[in-house]
Amino acid sequence: MPGSQELELLYELARIGNMRSIGERADHLAGLDPRYQPFAHRLRELAQRFQSRAILEWISELRRADIDGATPAVRDPTVGL
């Protein structure tokens, strides 16, 4: 999972509905570290489907887990939408 600064940026981009920039950030993350590939793939997929609400909820969970020091549960953020 990317660091808290990146999560904050992604949250703000989703909040304003900037899916293009979210896709670009996903590409950037994928190039930074191979461990970010699954995260970037999921993020890019949601951005391509204009799922800003799903991204907001997912990133919110990740931000909370980062603050609490917990491992976030893996789930599909589009379930229930």
Z-matrix of the N, CA and C atoms (Angstrom, degrees):
N
C 1 1.447
C 2 1.533 1 108.58
N 3 1.315 2 117.22 1 136.51
C 4 1.469 3 119.75 2 177.33
C 5 1.532 4 111.56 3 -64.06
N 6 1.311 5 115.84 4 166.52
C 7 1.453 6 121.92 5 -178.75
C 8 1.522 7 113.15 6 -71.26
N 9 1.317 8 114.65 7 171.55
C 10 1.463 9 120.80 8 -175.21
C 11 1.526 10 112.82 9 -62.98
N 12 1.316 11 118.30 10 -34.50
C 13 1.463 12 120.50 11 179.01
C 14 1.534 13 110.28 12 -63.37
N 15 1.311 14 116.76 13 -42.88
C 16 1.462 15 120.77 14 178.56
C 17 1.522 16 111.01 15 -66.06
N 18 1.326 17 116.47 16 -40.42
C 19 1.465 18 119.81 17 178.07
C 20 1.527 19 111.11 18 -62.45
N 21 1.322 20 116.63 19 -39.08
C 22 1.473 21 120.09 20 178.05
C 23 1.522 22 110.67 21 -63.08
N 24 1.331 23 116.46 22 -43.31
C 25 1.459 24 120.61 23 178.95
C 26 1.529 25 110.53 24 -62.52
N 27 1.310 26 116.74 25 -45.79
C 28 1.467 27 120.69 26 179.85
C 29 1.528 28 110.94 27 -62.90
N 30 1.315 29 116.56 28 -39.23
C 31 1.462 30 120.23 29 178.24
C 32 1.527 31 110.53 30 -61.27
N 33 1.323 32 116.37 31 -46.56
C 34 1.469 33 119.92 32 -179.75
C 35 1.522 34 111.39 33 -64.26
N 36 1.308 35 117.93 34 -40.42
C 37 1.464 36 121.12 35 178.18
C 38 1.526 37 110.94 36 -62.86
N 39 1.323 38 116.53 37 -40.68
C 40 1.469 39 120.17 38 178.17
C 41 1.523 40 110.50 39 -69.10
N 42 1.321 41 116.49 40 -37.90
C 43 1.464 42 120.87 41 -179.36
C 44 1.523 43 111.50 42 -60.61
N 45 1.327 44 116.80 43 -37.38
C 46 1.466 45 119.54 44 179.22
C 47 1.528 46 112.00 45 -92.88
N 48 1.335 47 116.88 46 -0.85
C 49 1.459 48 121.12 47 175.53
C 50 1.511 49 114.81 48 77.75
N 51 1.322 50 117.77 49 26.81
C 52 1.460 51 121.50 50 -177.94
C 53 1.528 52 110.32 51 -88.75
N 54 1.330 53 115.40 52 78.82
C 55 1.456 54 120.89 53 -176.10
C 56 1.524 55 112.41 54 -68.81
N 57 1.318 56 117.25 55 -31.09
C 58 1.462 57 119.97 56 178.76
C 59 1.527 58 110.42 57 -62.21
N 60 1.325 59 116.21 58 -47.57
C 61 1.468 60 119.66 59 179.49
C 62 1.520 61 111.96 60 -66.50
N 63 1.316 62 117.10 61 -33.44
C 64 1.466 63 119.98 62 176.66
C 65 1.528 64 109.56 63 -64.17
N 66 1.317 65 116.88 64 -42.91
C 67 1.462 66 120.24 65 176.22
C 68 1.520 67 111.93 66 -60.87
N 69 1.328 68 116.44 67 -40.66
C 70 1.460 69 120.57 68 177.95
C 71 1.520 70 111.32 69 -65.39
N 72 1.342 71 117.35 70 -40.13
C 73 1.467 72 120.62 71 177.27
C 74 1.526 73 110.63 72 -65.22
N 75 1.326 74 116.36 73 -37.43
C 76 1.466 75 120.05 74 177.28
C 77 1.528 76 109.85 75 -61.23
N 78 1.330 77 116.92 76 -44.50
C 79 1.467 78 120.55 77 177.88
C 80 1.524 79 110.91 78 -62.33
N 81 1.316 80 115.97 79 -41.72
C 82 1.470 81 121.13 80 178.86
C 83 1.530 82 110.72 81 -60.87
N 84 1.321 83 116.06 82 -47.63
C 85 1.469 84 120.19 83 -179.52
C 86 1.522 85 111.59 84 -62.46
N 87 1.326 86 116.20 85 -41.63
C 88 1.461 87 120.08 86 -179.64
C 89 1.522 88 111.07 87 -61.11
N 90 1.331 89 116.44 88 -33.05
C 91 1.453 90 120.49 89 178.88
C 92 1.523 91 113.83 90 -80.01
N 93 1.320 92 117.20 91 -20.91
C 94 1.468 93 120.88 92 -178.71
C 95 1.520 94 113.12 93 -71.75
N 96 1.305 95 115.15 94 -44.13
C 97 1.465 96 119.69 95 -172.30
C 98 1.516 97 108.76 96 -155.29
N 99 1.328 98 118.28 97 128.98
C 100 1.465 99 120.53 98 179.61
C 101 1.535 100 113.09 99 -57.51
N 102 1.327 101 117.12 100 -25.15
C 103 1.466 102 119.61 101 179.34
C 104 1.528 103 112.12 102 -68.14
N 105 1.326 104 117.28 103 -19.51
C 106 1.467 105 121.26 104 178.38
C 107 1.530 106 112.66 105 -84.73
N 108 1.309 107 117.73 106 -6.02
C 109 1.464 108 121.19 107 -176.01
C 110 1.537 109 112.90 108 -53.99
N 111 1.332 110 119.88 109 -50.49
C 112 1.473 111 119.01 110 -179.64
C 113 1.532 112 112.28 111 -62.40
N 114 1.321 113 117.21 112 -41.45
C 115 1.457 114 121.47 113 177.99
C 116 1.526 115 109.53 114 -61.28
N 117 1.327 116 116.46 115 -48.20
C 118 1.464 117 121.64 116 -178.20
C 119 1.526 118 111.20 117 -63.37
N 120 1.314 119 116.46 118 -40.26
C 121 1.468 120 120.08 119 179.39
C 122 1.527 121 110.94 120 -62.08
N 123 1.305 122 116.77 121 -46.43
C 124 1.468 123 121.29 122 179.55
C 125 1.529 124 111.33 123 -63.86
N 126 1.326 125 115.82 124 -42.57
C 127 1.454 126 121.29 125 179.06
C 128 1.532 127 110.89 126 -62.97
N 129 1.316 128 116.20 127 -46.05
C 130 1.463 129 121.12 128 179.86
C 131 1.529 130 111.08 129 -62.00
N 132 1.317 131 115.30 130 -42.09
C 133 1.466 132 120.74 131 179.74
C 134 1.533 133 110.92 132 -60.91
N 135 1.311 134 117.00 133 -45.23
C 136 1.461 135 120.71 134 178.79
C 137 1.534 136 111.37 135 -65.51
N 138 1.320 137 116.45 136 -40.42
C 139 1.463 138 120.55 137 179.59
C 140 1.525 139 110.90 138 -64.59
N 141 1.317 140 117.05 139 -40.31
C 142 1.462 141 120.50 140 179.91
C 143 1.524 142 111.84 141 -64.85
N 144 1.336 143 115.56 142 -27.91
C 145 1.472 144 120.43 143 179.10
C 146 1.530 145 111.60 144 -94.87
N 147 1.350 146 116.56 145 9.14
C 148 1.463 147 123.01 146 178.26
C 149 1.528 148 111.98 147 54.57
N 150 1.324 149 116.01 148 44.79
C 151 1.456 150 122.91 149 -178.87
C 152 1.532 151 110.74 150 -97.15
N 153 1.324 152 116.16 151 60.93
C 154 1.468 153 119.18 152 -176.70
C 155 1.529 154 111.85 153 -62.27
N 156 1.312 155 117.38 154 -38.28
C 157 1.469 156 119.65 155 179.46
C 158 1.528 157 111.03 156 -63.70
N 159 1.317 158 116.31 157 -41.83
C 160 1.467 159 120.14 158 178.59
C 161 1.523 160 110.51 159 -64.57
N 162 1.327 161 117.00 160 -39.35
C 163 1.460 162 120.64 161 178.34
C 164 1.523 163 109.62 162 -65.02
N 165 1.331 164 117.26 163 -44.10
C 166 1.471 165 120.87 164 178.92
C 167 1.524 166 111.42 165 -58.19
N 168 1.316 167 116.67 166 -45.60
C 169 1.466 168 120.35 167 -179.31
C 170 1.526 169 110.96 168 -65.53
N 171 1.323 170 116.71 169 -43.29
C 172 1.457 171 121.51 170 -179.00
C 173 1.530 172 110.50 171 -64.35
N 174 1.332 173 116.42 172 -48.52
C 175 1.461 174 120.28 173 -179.43
C 176 1.534 175 110.38 174 -65.31
N 177 1.322 176 117.55 175 -36.37
C 178 1.468 177 120.60 176 176.69
C 179 1.523 178 110.59 177 -59.54
N 180 1.321 179 116.52 178 -43.66
C 181 1.471 180 120.30 179 177.71
C 182 1.521 181 110.76 180 -62.22
N 183 1.329 182 116.23 181 -43.29
C 184 1.459 183 120.11 182 -179.55
C 185 1.525 184 111.34 183 -65.59
N 186 1.324 185 116.96 184 -38.93
C 187 1.470 186 121.25 185 177.90
C 188 1.518 187 110.30 186 -63.47
N 189 1.335 188 117.51 187 -44.38
C 190 1.466 189 121.00 188 178.57
C 191 1.523 190 110.52 189 -62.21
N 192 1.317 191 116.71 190 -43.44
C 193 1.462 192 120.73 191 -179.79
C 194 1.524 193 110.55 192 -64.52
N 195 1.337 194 116.30 193 -36.67
C 196 1.456 195 120.62 194 178.87
C 197 1.529 196 110.46 195 -65.34
N 198 1.315 197 117.09 196 -41.05
C 199 1.466 198 122.09 197 179.03
C 200 1.527 199 110.29 198 -67.18
N 201 1.324 200 116.20 199 -42.87
C 202 1.464 201 121.19 200 -177.63
C 203 1.524 202 113.05 201 -78.93
N 204 1.331 203 116.42 202 -14.75
C 205 1.454 204 120.06 203 -176.53
C 206 1.509 205 112.78 204 76.34
N 207 1.331 206 116.59 205 17.59
C 208 1.463 207 121.32 206 -178.53
C 209 1.524 208 110.15 207 -94.22
N 210 1.303 209 115.22 208 162.48
C 211 1.456 210 120.91 209 173.12
C 212 1.516 211 107.50 210 -89.79
N 213 1.344 212 117.56 211 120.76
C 214 1.466 213 118.88 212 -177.86
C 215 1.516 214 112.01 213 -68.25
N 216 1.307 215 115.32 214 146.10
C 217 1.452 216 120.46 215 176.50
C 218 1.520 217 109.13 216 -69.63
N 219 1.307 218 115.32 217 141.69
C 220 1.462 219 120.51 218 177.78
C 221 1.512 220 107.59 219 -88.98
N 222 1.321 221 115.19 220 123.70
C 223 1.458 222 119.84 221 177.94
C 224 1.501 223 108.37 222 -152.15
N 225 1.318 224 116.21 223 165.39
C 226 1.450 225 122.45 224 177.65
C 227 1.521 226 108.00 225 -84.37
N 228 1.343 227 118.67 226 115.70
C 229 1.467 228 120.01 227 -176.55
C 230 1.519 229 114.15 228 -70.42
N 231 1.320 230 117.40 229 -8.39
C 232 1.462 231 119.31 230 -179.87
C 233 1.521 232 112.05 231 -92.14
N 234 1.325 233 118.44 232 -7.53
C 235 1.453 234 121.32 233 178.92
C 236 1.529 235 108.88 234 -66.56
N 237 1.290 236 115.80 235 129.75
C 238 1.450 237 120.43 236 178.24
C 239 1.507 238 114.33 237 90.63
N 240 1.342 239 116.89 238 1.72
C 241 1.473 240 119.08 239 178.74
C 242 1.504 241 110.75 240 -95.51
